[in-house]
Amino acid sequence: MQNRVAPSGASFQIEELRGASPSLRIAVVTETYPPEINGVAVTLAKVVEGLRERNHSLQLIRPVQPFFDKQRSADADEILTAGLPIPRYPGLRMGMPSKKLLVRHWSVQRPDIVHIATEGPLGWSALNAARALKLPVSTDFRTNFHAYSGHYGAGWLHRTILRYLRKFHNSASCTTVPTQALATELQSWGFERLSVVARGVDTQRFCPEHRSADLRAAWGVEPGDPVALYVGRLASEKNLGLLARAYAVMRQSEPRMRLVIVGDGPERASLAAACPQAHFAGMQTGVELARQYASADLFVFPSLSETFGNVTIEAMASGLPVLAYDHAAATELLRDGQGGVAIAVGQEEHFMAQAGALCSDPARRLLLSQQARQIALGRSWESIVTRFEALLRGTVAAHLYGGIKSPGRPDASASAATATH
C-alpha cells in the first residue's frame, strides 16, 4: 500500500476521494494469540485472517511466546513485547507495559486505527500510546474479569476491576461486545459506545461429518450408547460442580450415558474424583477437536462466566444439541427452544432434570441436532468480519471528520494490573 507514512488516516482519505475501497493499516494489540488455546485467541485470529484477505495491512502486537517464537523467524508485521506467565493459567502470558516501544513504532509508521483486544498491562500501554499520538482506538470486551474474581478468592476486587474496565473501554472510540445482552448489561454499568459484533464459526471444520466410530470406541462407548460432551477450561469459574451433578442425573436416567471432558486446568483432579466414569481427553485442537465434538451426542455447558463461549457455537456446528444456561451465546442462539435447551440462570435443579431428559430421548436429540447445525450455518466468519470491518471504517472516518467527540486520554492512575484471559 502507498502513502502509509502520512499522518494518520491520510491514505484512507486519499483512496476514499479516488472512489476506491480504502484499505486500512490496523494495529492489533492482544495478550493472547494462537497457538495459545482459548476463545479470545481463536476468535481474534479468525478476524485478523479475514481482514488480511480483504487487503488490509495488519500489524500484530503481542507478548513473546517463548516456546513457539524461538522456533520461527519473526514476522515483519509483528511487534513482540515482553511478557510474564499468568498464575493458574499455564501456557498463557500477560504482556508487559510497552508504551515507549509503541510510540516509537507508530510515530514512524502510523496505523489508521489501533484495535486492542485485551485489557491487561500491554493493552493499557497501547491505549496510552494511541491517545498520545491522537490515533483512533477500538477495543473488545471479551472476558468477564470482574466475574472471575469471586472464583479466585478475590471477590473484594470486583468493583475495582469493574471500574478499571469501564475506564479502559470508555477511553476508546468504540468497544465491541459479542451479544446484545452483554451490551445492555455493560450499559447499565456506565460503559459507553458499545457495538455488537457476534462470533462466527468455521462450519467446514466443525461439522457432523467428522463423527468417528473409532474415537467412540476409544472412549469405551458401545454403538448406540449416548455421549455427553464438555469442552473448556477445567477451572472453578466454569461451574464444574453442576456438570458433575448433572452427569449423575444423566446416568440415573440412562446408565449407558458416558461423559467426555475435553480440556485441562486446575480443577481436573477434583472433577475426576467427582466423575470417575468420565473420559478425560485433555486439550484438543484442530481436526482432532472437531472429531471430539462430532462424535458426541449432547453438549453440556454449565458455565456462567463467559462473554460468549465459542464452544457453544462450535458444538452446534458439529450437530450437537446444547444444554446451557440462558446466558451469553445460548441466549443468542437457542431461541424458541431450537438447537438445544437454555435454562434460566439459577435453576440448577431444572438444569439437571433437563440433562436427564435429553440423554434418554434420542428422537428429541436428533431434532435439536438438525436445528443446531442450521443455526450455526448462519454464523459464518465472512459475515462477522464484514461487520467488524465496517465498524473500523466508521471509527476511522468519524475520527478524521469529527463525527464523534474524541474521548479524553486515560488517567494513568487507573491502570490496574488485571489478568487478560
C-alpha positions as CSV (number, residue, x, y, z in Angstrom):
1,M,0.0,0.0,0.0
2,Q,1.0,3.6,-0.5
3,N,1.1,6.8,1.5
4,R,1.4,4.9,4.8
5,V,3.9,7.3,6.3
6,A,1.5,10.2,6.0
7,P,-0.4,11.5,9.1
8,S,-3.0,9.0,10.5
9,G,-5.8,8.5,8.1
10,A,-4.3,10.4,5.1
11,S,-4.1,7.4,2.8
12,F,-7.6,6.4,3.9
13,Q,-8.8,9.8,2.8
14,I,-6.9,9.8,-0.5
15,E,-8.2,6.4,-1.5
16,E,-11.7,7.4,-0.5
17,L,-11.6,10.6,-2.6
18,R,-10.4,8.5,-5.6
19,G,-13.5,6.3,-5.2
20,A,-11.6,3.2,-4.3
21,S,-12.5,0.9,-1.4
22,P,-9.9,2.2,1.1
23,S,-7.7,-0.3,2.7
24,L,-6.7,0.3,6.3
25,R,-3.5,-0.1,8.3
26,I,-4.7,-1.7,11.5
27,A,-2.5,-2.3,14.6
28,V,-4.0,-5.2,16.6
29,V,-2.9,-5.4,20.3
30,T,-3.5,-8.6,22.2
31,E,-2.0,-10.5,25.1
32,T,-3.1,-13.9,23.7
33,Y,-2.9,-15.4,20.2
34,P,-2.5,-18.9,18.6
35,P,-1.0,-21.3,19.2
36,E,-2.4,-20.4,22.7
37,I,-5.7,-22.1,23.1
38,N,-8.6,-20.0,24.3
39,G,-11.7,-18.3,22.8
40,V,-10.1,-14.9,22.6
41,A,-7.0,-16.1,20.7
42,V,-9.1,-18.3,18.3
43,T,-11.6,-15.6,17.5
44,L,-9.1,-12.8,17.1
45,A,-7.0,-14.9,14.7
46,K,-10.1,-15.5,12.5
47,V,-10.8,-11.8,12.4
48,V,-7.1,-10.9,11.6
49,E,-7.1,-13.6,8.8
50,G,-10.4,-12.2,7.4
51,L,-9.1,-8.6,7.4
52,R,-5.9,-9.6,5.6
53,E,-7.9,-11.4,3.0
54,R,-9.6,-8.1,2.3
55,N,-6.2,-6.5,1.7
56,H,-5.9,-4.6,4.9
57,S,-2.5,-4.2,6.4
58,L,-2.4,-5.8,9.9
59,Q,0.3,-5.3,12.5
60,L,0.1,-7.6,15.4
61,I,1.4,-6.6,18.8
62,R,1.6,-9.4,21.4
63,P,3.9,-10.8,24.1
64,V,6.6,-13.3,23.1
65,Q,5.5,-16.9,23.3
66,P,8.9,-18.4,24.3
67,F,8.5,-22.0,23.1
68,F,6.7,-21.0,19.9
69,D,8.7,-17.9,18.9
70,K,12.2,-19.4,19.3
71,Q,11.3,-22.0,16.6
72,R,10.3,-19.5,14.0
73,S,11.5,-16.2,12.4
74,A,9.8,-13.1,13.5
75,D,7.2,-11.8,11.0
76,A,7.7,-8.3,9.6
77,D,4.2,-7.4,10.6
78,E,4.6,-8.3,14.3
79,I,5.9,-6.4,17.3
80,L,6.8,-8.8,20.1
81,T,6.9,-7.5,23.6
82,A,8.0,-8.8,27.0
83,G,5.6,-11.0,28.9
84,L,5.1,-12.9,32.2
85,P,3.3,-16.2,32.8
86,I,-0.3,-15.8,34.2
87,P,-0.7,-17.6,37.6
88,R,-3.1,-20.6,37.3
89,Y,-3.2,-20.3,33.5
90,P,-0.2,-22.4,32.3
91,G,0.9,-21.5,28.8
92,L,-0.7,-18.1,28.8
93,R,1.2,-14.8,29.3
94,M,0.5,-11.3,30.3
95,G,2.1,-8.6,28.2
96,M,4.2,-6.0,30.0
97,P,3.7,-2.2,29.5
98,S,5.3,-1.1,26.2
99,K,4.2,2.5,25.7
100,K,7.6,3.8,24.6
101,L,8.1,1.0,22.2
102,L,4.7,1.5,20.6
103,V,5.0,5.3,20.4
104,R,8.4,4.8,18.6
105,H,7.0,2.4,16.1
106,W,3.7,4.2,15.5
107,S,5.4,7.6,15.1
108,V,7.3,6.2,12.1
109,Q,4.6,4.1,10.6
110,R,1.3,5.3,11.8
111,P,-1.7,3.0,11.8
112,D,-5.1,4.3,10.7
113,I,-6.6,2.7,13.8
114,V,-5.4,0.7,16.9
115,H,-7.6,-2.2,17.9
116,I,-7.0,-3.5,21.5
117,A,-8.4,-7.0,22.2
118,T,-7.3,-7.4,25.9
119,E,-7.2,-5.1,28.8
120,G,-4.0,-6.1,30.6
121,P,-0.8,-4.0,31.0
122,L,0.1,-4.3,27.3
123,G,-3.4,-3.2,26.3
124,W,-3.3,-0.3,28.7
125,S,0.0,1.0,27.5
126,A,-1.2,0.6,23.9
127,L,-4.2,2.7,24.8
128,N,-2.0,5.4,26.2
129,A,0.4,5.3,23.2
130,A,-2.5,5.7,20.8
131,R,-4.0,8.6,22.7
132,A,-0.6,10.3,22.8
133,L,-0.4,10.0,19.1
134,K,-4.0,11.0,18.6
135,L,-4.9,7.7,16.9
136,P,-8.5,6.3,17.0
137,V,-8.9,3.3,19.2
138,S,-11.4,0.4,19.2
139,T,-11.5,-2.2,21.9
140,D,-13.0,-5.6,22.6
141,F,-14.8,-6.6,25.8
142,R,-14.1,-10.4,25.7
143,T,-13.6,-11.6,29.3
144,N,-15.6,-11.1,32.5
145,F,-12.6,-10.5,34.7
146,H,-14.8,-8.8,37.4
147,A,-16.9,-12.0,37.5
148,Y,-13.8,-14.3,37.7
149,S,-12.6,-12.5,40.8
150,G,-15.0,-14.3,43.1
151,H,-13.8,-17.7,41.9
152,Y,-10.2,-17.0,42.9
153,G,-10.7,-15.6,46.4
154,A,-10.6,-12.0,45.3
155,G,-14.3,-11.1,45.2
156,W,-13.5,-7.9,47.1
157,L,-11.8,-6.7,43.9
158,H,-15.0,-7.0,41.9
159,R,-15.8,-3.3,41.9
160,T,-12.2,-2.2,41.5
161,I,-11.8,-4.4,38.4
162,L,-15.1,-3.2,37.0
163,R,-14.1,0.5,37.4
164,Y,-10.8,-0.2,35.6
165,L,-12.6,-2.0,32.8
166,R,-15.1,0.8,32.4
167,K,-12.4,3.5,32.3
168,F,-10.3,1.4,29.9
169,H,-13.1,0.9,27.4
170,N,-14.7,4.4,27.8
171,S,-11.3,5.8,26.8
172,A,-11.7,4.2,23.3
173,S,-13.8,5.4,20.4
174,C,-15.8,2.2,20.4
175,T,-16.0,-1.1,22.1
176,T,-17.2,-4.4,20.6
177,V,-19.2,-6.9,22.6
178,P,-20.4,-10.3,21.3
179,T,-24.1,-10.2,22.4
180,Q,-26.8,-7.6,22.8
181,A,-27.5,-9.0,26.3
182,L,-23.9,-8.1,27.3
183,A,-24.2,-4.7,25.8
184,T,-27.3,-4.0,27.8
185,E,-25.6,-5.2,31.0
186,L,-22.5,-3.1,30.4
187,Q,-24.5,0.0,29.6
188,S,-26.2,-0.3,32.9
189,W,-22.8,-0.1,34.5
190,G,-21.8,3.0,32.6
191,F,-20.0,1.6,29.6
192,E,-20.3,3.8,26.5
193,R,-20.1,3.5,22.7
194,L,-20.8,-0.3,22.6
195,S,-21.3,-2.1,19.3
196,V,-22.4,-5.7,19.0
197,V,-20.2,-7.9,16.8
198,A,-21.1,-11.5,17.1
199,R,-18.8,-14.5,17.0
200,G,-18.6,-16.8,14.0
201,V,-17.8,-20.5,13.5
202,D,-16.0,-22.5,10.8
203,T,-18.8,-24.8,9.7
204,Q,-16.5,-26.8,7.5
205,R,-14.1,-27.6,10.3
206,F,-16.8,-28.1,12.9
207,C,-19.1,-30.5,11.0
208,P,-21.1,-33.7,11.8
209,E,-19.1,-35.5,9.0
210,H,-16.2,-35.7,11.5
211,R,-18.1,-38.2,13.6
212,S,-15.8,-41.2,14.3
213,A,-16.8,-44.7,15.3
214,D,-13.1,-45.4,16.1
215,L,-12.9,-42.4,18.5
216,R,-16.2,-43.5,20.2
217,A,-14.7,-47.0,20.7
218,A,-11.6,-45.4,22.2
219,W,-13.9,-43.7,24.7
220,G,-15.2,-47.2,25.7
221,V,-18.6,-46.5,24.1
222,E,-20.7,-49.2,22.6
223,P,-22.7,-48.5,19.4
224,G,-25.9,-46.7,20.3
225,D,-24.6,-45.5,23.7
226,P,-25.2,-41.8,24.3
227,V,-22.3,-39.5,25.0
228,A,-22.4,-36.1,26.7
229,L,-19.5,-33.7,26.0
230,Y,-18.0,-30.8,27.9
231,V,-15.3,-28.7,26.2
232,G,-13.5,-25.9,28.1
233,R,-11.0,-25.0,30.8
234,L,-11.3,-27.1,33.9
235,A,-11.4,-24.2,36.4
236,S,-13.8,-23.1,39.1
237,E,-15.3,-20.2,37.1
238,K,-16.8,-22.9,34.7
239,N,-19.3,-24.2,37.3
240,L,-18.0,-27.7,37.0
241,G,-19.7,-28.9,40.2
242,L,-23.0,-28.6,38.3
243,L,-21.5,-30.6,35.4
244,A,-20.7,-33.4,37.9
245,R,-24.2,-33.4,39.4
246,A,-25.9,-33.3,36.0
247,Y,-23.9,-36.3,34.9
248,A,-25.1,-38.2,38.0
249,V,-28.7,-37.5,37.0
250,M,-28.0,-38.5,33.4
251,R,-26.6,-41.9,34.5
252,Q,-29.7,-42.4,36.6
253,S,-31.8,-41.7,33.6
254,E,-29.6,-43.7,31.1
255,P,-27.0,-45.9,32.8
256,R,-25.1,-46.2,29.4
257,M,-24.5,-42.5,29.3
258,R,-20.8,-41.6,29.0
259,L,-19.3,-38.1,29.8
260,V,-16.3,-37.0,27.8
261,I,-14.4,-34.0,29.0
262,V,-12.1,-32.1,26.6
263,G,-9.8,-29.5,28.3
264,D,-7.5,-29.2,31.2
265,G,-6.9,-26.9,34.2
266,P,-6.5,-26.8,38.0
267,E,-9.9,-28.5,38.7
268,R,-9.1,-31.6,36.7
269,A,-8.3,-33.8,39.7
270,S,-11.4,-32.8,41.7
271,L,-13.6,-33.3,38.7
272,A,-12.1,-36.7,38.0
273,A,-12.9,-37.7,41.6
274,A,-16.5,-36.5,41.2
275,C,-16.9,-38.2,37.8
276,P,-14.8,-41.4,38.0
277,Q,-16.7,-42.9,35.0
278,A,-15.9,-39.9,32.8
279,H,-13.3,-40.0,30.0
280,F,-10.8,-37.1,30.1
281,A,-9.5,-36.3,26.6
282,G,-7.2,-33.5,27.6
283,M,-6.5,-30.4,25.4
284,Q,-7.5,-30.9,21.8
285,T,-7.2,-28.6,18.8
286,G,-7.8,-28.6,15.0
287,V,-9.3,-31.6,13.3
288,E,-9.0,-33.7,16.5
289,L,-11.1,-31.2,18.4
290,A,-13.7,-31.3,15.6
291,R,-13.8,-35.1,15.9
292,Q,-14.4,-34.9,19.6
293,Y,-17.4,-32.7,19.1
294,A,-18.9,-34.6,16.2
295,S,-18.6,-38.0,17.9
296,A,-20.7,-37.0,20.9
297,D,-24.5,-36.7,21.1
298,L,-25.1,-33.9,23.6
299,F,-23.2,-30.8,24.7
300,V,-23.5,-29.8,28.3
301,F,-22.1,-26.4,29.3
302,P,-22.9,-25.1,32.8
303,S,-20.7,-22.0,32.8
304,L,-21.9,-18.5,33.7
305,S,-18.6,-16.7,33.3
306,E,-18.5,-16.4,29.5
307,T,-19.0,-13.2,27.5
308,F,-19.9,-15.5,24.6
309,G,-18.5,-19.0,24.7
310,N,-17.1,-20.2,21.4
311,V,-17.6,-23.8,22.4
312,T,-21.4,-23.4,22.3
313,I,-21.5,-22.5,18.6
314,E,-18.7,-25.0,17.7
315,A,-20.8,-27.7,19.3
316,M,-23.9,-26.6,17.4
317,A,-22.0,-26.5,14.1
318,S,-20.9,-30.1,14.9
319,G,-24.6,-31.1,15.1
320,L,-24.8,-31.3,18.9
321,P,-27.9,-30.2,20.8
322,V,-26.8,-27.8,23.6
323,L,-27.8,-27.7,27.3
324,A,-26.7,-24.5,28.8
325,Y,-27.8,-21.6,30.9
326,D,-29.8,-18.8,29.2
327,H,-26.6,-16.7,29.1
328,A,-24.0,-15.5,26.6
329,A,-24.1,-17.5,23.4
330,A,-27.0,-19.6,24.5
331,T,-29.2,-16.5,24.8
332,E,-28.4,-15.5,21.3
333,L,-28.5,-18.9,19.6
334,L,-31.0,-21.1,21.4
335,R,-34.1,-19.1,20.7
336,D,-37.6,-20.6,20.9
337,G,-36.2,-23.9,22.1
338,Q,-34.5,-24.7,18.8
339,G,-31.0,-26.2,18.8
340,G,-31.0,-27.0,22.5
341,V,-32.3,-26.0,25.9
342,A,-31.4,-22.7,27.6
343,I,-32.1,-22.9,31.4
344,A,-32.9,-19.8,33.4
345,V,-30.0,-18.7,35.5
346,G,-30.1,-20.0,39.0
347,Q,-32.3,-23.0,38.1
348,E,-29.8,-25.8,38.9
349,E,-32.5,-28.5,39.6
350,H,-34.1,-27.7,36.2
351,F,-30.7,-27.9,34.5
352,M,-30.1,-31.3,36.0
353,A,-33.6,-32.5,35.1
354,Q,-33.2,-31.5,31.5
355,A,-29.9,-33.2,31.3
356,G,-31.6,-36.4,32.4
357,A,-34.5,-35.9,30.0
358,L,-32.2,-35.2,27.0
359,C,-30.0,-38.2,27.5
360,S,-32.9,-40.6,27.5
361,D,-34.7,-39.1,24.4
362,P,-32.8,-39.8,21.2
363,A,-35.6,-38.6,19.0
364,R,-35.6,-35.2,20.6
365,R,-31.8,-35.0,20.5
366,L,-31.9,-35.8,16.7
367,L,-34.4,-32.9,16.1
368,L,-32.3,-30.5,18.1
369,S,-29.2,-31.6,16.4
370,Q,-30.5,-30.8,13.0
371,Q,-31.7,-27.4,14.2
372,A,-28.4,-26.6,15.9
373,R,-26.5,-27.3,12.7
374,Q,-28.8,-25.0,10.7
375,I,-28.4,-22.2,13.2
376,A,-24.6,-22.4,13.1
377,L,-24.6,-22.3,9.3
378,G,-26.0,-18.8,9.5
379,R,-23.0,-17.6,11.6
380,S,-20.2,-17.6,9.0
381,W,-16.9,-15.8,9.7
382,E,-17.4,-13.9,6.5
383,S,-20.4,-12.0,7.8
384,I,-18.7,-11.3,11.2
385,V,-15.6,-9.9,9.5
386,T,-17.8,-7.7,7.3
387,R,-19.5,-6.3,10.3
388,F,-16.2,-5.7,12.1
389,E,-14.6,-4.1,9.0
390,A,-17.5,-1.7,8.7
391,L,-17.1,-0.7,12.4
392,L,-13.4,0.0,11.9
393,R,-14.1,2.1,8.8
394,G,-16.7,4.1,10.6
395,T,-14.4,4.7,13.5
396,V,-11.6,6.0,11.3
397,A,-14.0,8.2,9.3
398,A,-15.5,9.6,12.5
399,H,-12.0,10.4,13.8
400,L,-11.0,12.1,10.6
401,Y,-14.1,14.2,10.1
402,G,-15.0,14.8,13.7
403,G,-18.2,12.8,13.7
404,I,-17.5,11.5,17.3
405,K,-16.1,13.5,20.1
406,S,-12.6,12.1,20.8
407,P,-12.5,10.6,24.3
408,G,-10.0,12.1,26.7
409,R,-6.7,10.5,27.4
410,P,-6.9,7.8,30.1
411,D,-5.7,8.6,33.6
412,A,-2.5,6.6,34.3
413,S,-3.7,6.0,37.9
414,A,-6.5,3.7,36.6
415,S,-4.0,1.2,35.3
416,A,-4.8,-1.8,37.5
417,A,-2.8,-5.0,36.9
418,T,-5.6,-7.3,35.8
419,A,-5.3,-10.7,34.1
420,T,-6.1,-10.8,30.4
421,H,-7.5,-14.2,29.7
